[in-house]
Amino acid sequence: MKEKIHYVYKIINIKNNKEYIGVRSHPNPKEDAYMGSSRILENLYKLEGKENFIKEILKTFSSRKEAEDYESSLLTESFCNSPNTYNIINTGEFNDNKHGFRKDIWFDYYDQIREKYVQGKTTKELGDYYNCDGGTIRMIIQDIKRTNSESQKLRYDKFLTSGNRDLELDKHIGDIVKLYVEDVKSLIYISKQYGVDQGTIKRRLIVEGVVIRDHKVSQQLRNDNRKRAKAWNFEKEIVSLFLQGVNIPTLSRTYESDYMTIKSILQHNKLK
């Protein structure tokens, strides 16, 4: 059996000339197809294609220790901290050098990740694609402000192409928004009125910048609306009591309504 030769190699990204240095043992280094086992390299191969990387043999040795010592002499702190290399200082601890720091994510794909997030990709989708945790993605995009409604709109835009949207519904979008926002009608109520499914109504509202309510909020708003409508049924009584000196907060409690509804009733009757 042929003895192994120990060698130090360099992986070069031919697209940006960034380097990775490693050590390897093999009977014939020139025929060794090994291209490193770093998670950073594996991710780069997946995203860029292994054909965009070449390997150079820097030096061969008769012992593994000599090879490792030579590798260590090359992996200086400045080399490992440089954004133009893929090596990191491996101390085995989480310290200022960030053991396990993903230089590929932070330096090769930083701008790309931010751009894709703005275009509508979720942190999970980005984490899966770039083979990293969601926390890293969140740190990269943390200063990009995107409201919940904007985020929802981006998600649903792909469903709103001319090929699958009901253009006839566009003519009624103003009424639909009013029904949902002002009249506090439910998605199911509106969808029945226009003969479409709830998802269609939801997507159209999001595109219009409307934040979709959760069930609990919707129920509370509907209850408030019913109370306001009920107060108007006692318009004459409320006016009479107000003229007798009963104040608005007391009238609100008595008729289970809000301050502004009672005030509107009084203003409607030209009372200050």
N, C-alpha and C positions, 0 to 999 in steps of 0.2 A: 504493500500500500504506500502510495506516494505521500511524503510528508507535506504538511501544509506550509504555505508561505504566508507570512503575516504582513499586511500592507495597510497603508493609510491612503485613503482615496478622497477625491473631491467630486461632488455632484454640482453641476452648473445648470442653472435655468437659462437657456439660450435666448429667452424672450426679454430678460432683464439683467442677465449676468450675475444674479445672486448665487451665493455658494453655500454648500453644506459640506463639512469635513467629518469623516468617520473612519473607523478601523475595522478590518475584516481579515479573516484567515481562510485560505483556500489553496488547494494544490496547484492551481494554475490561475493566478489573478487576472491575466489577460482574457481568459475565457469565462471568467466569473460574471454571470448576468445580474448578480445582486446589486440593487440600487438603493440600499438603505432601508431601515425599518422604522424610521422616525414617523410619528403620526403626522407631522407637518408635511413631510415628503409624500406620504401616502395620499394626503388630501390634495396636494398640488398635482400629483399624477392623475387623480380622478378628475379634477377640474380643468387642468391645462393639457392633459395628454402626456404620457410618458415619453413620447417621441420628441418633446420639447426640452428634454433633459439629457445631458451627457455625463459620463463618468471618466475621470482622469485618475490614474494611479500616481500618487505623489512620490512614494518611497516604499521599498520592501525591506523586511527584516527577518532574521532567523528566529526571533522569539517574539511571543505576543507582548511581553512586557516592554520590549524596546519600541514596538509599534505604538503601544498605548502611551508611552512616555513622549514619543514624537508628536502624537496627536494632541496631548495635553499642552505641549509647547506652542502649538498653533492656535489652540482654543483660548486665547487670551481674553481678558475681561472686555477689552475694547472690541475685539472681533465678535464676541458673542452678543454684545449689547448693540452692535451696529444693525440698523434696519436693512442693510444690504447683504446680510447673511441670515441663514436659517438655523444656525446653532444657537442654543441657549445655555446659560450656566446652570448645570445640574447639581444642585447642592443637596437635593433630597428634602428640602424644607421650603415652606412658603415664606419668602423674604422679599427684600426690595428687588431682587432679580426675577421674581415671579417664576419659580420652578414650574415648568409646564406651560409657560407663556406661549400663546399661539401667534408666533410672528407672521405666519402666513395670513391669518385672519386680520391682524391689526395693520399690517403694512401692504400686503398685496391686494386685499379685498375690502379695505375699510370704506373707500368711496363707493365701491360697487354695492356694498351692503346697504349703505345709507340711501343710495339712489333707489334700490329695489324696495326699501321700506317705504319711501315717499310714494312710490308707484303702487303700493298696496299690499306688498308681501307681509305676512305676519312674522313675529319673532320666531315662532315654531317652524314655519316654512323655511326661514333663513337659516336657522340652526340645523335643520335636517339637511339642507342643501350644502352648507359649508362644513358639515360634520363637526359642529361645536355646540356647546351648551347654550341655552337661552339667555343665561346671565351675561355671557360675553356679548351676545347680540344687543341686549338691552343697554349695556354700557356704551356700545358704539353709537346707538341711535338715541341715547337719553336726552340730548339737547334738541332733538327734532320734535317740535310741538305738533301734535295731531289730535284733534278732538275726537270723541267717540263717534259723533255723527259723520265726521270726515272719514274716519276709518271704515265705518259701515258702508259709506257711499263707494269707497274704493273697492270694497269686497263685491258689491253688487253691480258695478259698472259692466262687468263682463256679461251679465245677463240682459243688458239693455241695448244690444245692438239692433240695427234696423231690421235684421232678419227675424227676430223673435219678439219684438215689442208690439203691443197693440196701439197703433197710432191713433185710433179713435179715442182711446182712453186719455190721451194727451189733452184733448179738448176740454176735459172735465177736471183737470188736475187741480185747478183753483178751488173748485167745490169740494174735491176730495180732501185737500189740505184743511179747508174750513171745517168740514165734518169731523176730522180727527183732532185738530188743535182747538178750535173754538167750541164746537158742539160736543167734544169729548166722546165721539162715537167710537165703537170698537172696530178693529180690523175686520172681524167677521161680519159686522153690520154693514160696513162700507162695501166689502166684497160682494155681499148679496145684492146690494143696491145696483152694482154695476155688472153683475154677472161674471165676475172673475174670481180667481182664488186669492186667499189671504196673502200669499207670498208676493203676488204681483202688486197688490196695494202697498205692502210693506216696502218693496224695492222702490216704487215710485215716490213714496214719502221720503225715504232716505236720500234719494237723488235731489229732492227739493230742500234738503237740509233739515228735515224734521227728525228729531230724536225720538226713537220708538220707546214708548212707556212699557214698564213691566206691568204684570197683571195687578199687583197690589196698588200701584199708583193710579192705574186706570179706574179701578173700582172706587177708590177714594174720590177721584175727580167726578165720577158719575154720581156718587152720593151727594157731593157738594152741589152739583147742578140741579139735582132733584130738590134739594133744600131751597135753593134760590127760586126755583119755579113755584114751589109751594108757598113761599112768602108772598109772592105776587097775588095769590088767591085771596090773601087777607089785606089787600091794599087799603081798603076803606078803614078797616079797624086800626091798622098801623098809623094812618094819617090822623085818625081821631085821637088815639092814645098820645101821639106826639104833640098834638095841640093842647092836650091836657097836662103836658109837662113830662111825659115819660121820655127818657133820653135814648139815643141810638143803641148804645151797648145793651141796655135792658131789653129793647125791642129785638135785637139780634138774638139774645138768649131765649126770649119768649117764643120767637117764631123759628128757632133753630136755623138761623141764616147768618150770613156774614155782614160785617159793617157796611161794605160797599153796596150790597143789595138793598139794605134798608135806606141808605142814603139816596140811591137811585130812585126808589119809590117816592121818597119825599121830594126830590128834585122834579120828578115827573108831575107832581102835584103843586109845583111852583112854591115849595116851602124851603126856606133857608135853614 
